Amino acid sequence: MNRVRIGSRGSALALAQSTWVKQRIEGRYPDLRVELSIIKTRGDRFVDRPIAAVGGKGVFTKEIEDALLNHTIDLAVHSMKDLPTALPAGLEIAAVPAREDARDALVTNSGLKLAELARGARIATGSLRRQAQLLHHRADLVVTPMRGNVDTRLRKLDDGEADGLIMAAAGLKRIGRAERIGEFLPDEVCLSAVAQGALAIEGRDDGVLGDLLSFLHDAASAAETAAERALLRRLSGGCHVPIGARARAAGRSLEMAAVVASPDGATLCKAKLAGRIEDAETLGERLAEALLQQGADKILAAC
């Protein structure tokens, strides 16, 4: 093989992520030609609609996965939180690089922290998960919907369309906008999305590129995201439902917290578990069962 084609969405964040992977492969294999192929997904075409209205699962990945299956590209670089827990037949996650910061962050122009915002302050997000947890923490805030790439949302904030944004810290850091972060939100306030901050390098399951990508794979990040995705799979949730989860690997152990909340923040189910890193998926499934026993299924059915 003398050429590898990487499929990516065209946003600044997606290109930063795929370019990072491209550069790492080129640095490891200087004789290999690595190309980027920009693919537009449903989520990119219909930015004026809520994600659920566009199609929910796979809204940012289906067209890219189709290109993999059609051999138009050889690899795909995804934000793993956008990747459905069930992959199409013939595809696999070939590598999970070391995870970036998984936390959510508050961005404001005023410099105020979440606790300092006035009653009725407008906080923008396109995420039901963020909305639900934010309203549970501070029901006096007004959560307004906002979609678009990172720069688009920052521009809307600067134009006065909201008093603050809740965004993934990883995305801001990856495109060099970390200076906009005013406050990192702790798990107790806003537990991150499943696999937030992690990349998934997806390929065909023919084993051709597995060894080539092994140097990019981080076992701890893979275990964390495997546990979180197992929880999401057991709850039958997509990436745009009010489910938060965060697993943390430390040596051979894995600790995990998860939450399911109603969109209005009135009802919230939370649970924590710990186990062995080699039992990551089982841990995620057990934690999902604990949430279901608290009534998480009723919340998700209503959503």
Secondary structure, 3 states (H helix, E strand, C coil): CCEEEEEECCCHHHHHHHHHHHHHHHHHCCCCEEEEEECCCHHHHCCCCCHHHHCCCCCCCHHHHHHHHCCCCCEEEEEHHHCCCCCCCCEEEEECCCCCCCCEEEECCCCCCHHHCCCCCEEECCCHHHHHHHHHHCCCCEEECCCCCHHHHHHHHHCCCCCEEEEEHHHHHHCCCHHHCCEECCCCCCCCCCCCCCEEEEEECCCCCHHHHHHHCCHHHHHHHHHHHHHHHHCCCCCCCCEEEEEEEECCEEEEEEEEECCCCCCEEEEEEEEEHHHHHHHHHHHHHHHHHCCHHHHHHHC
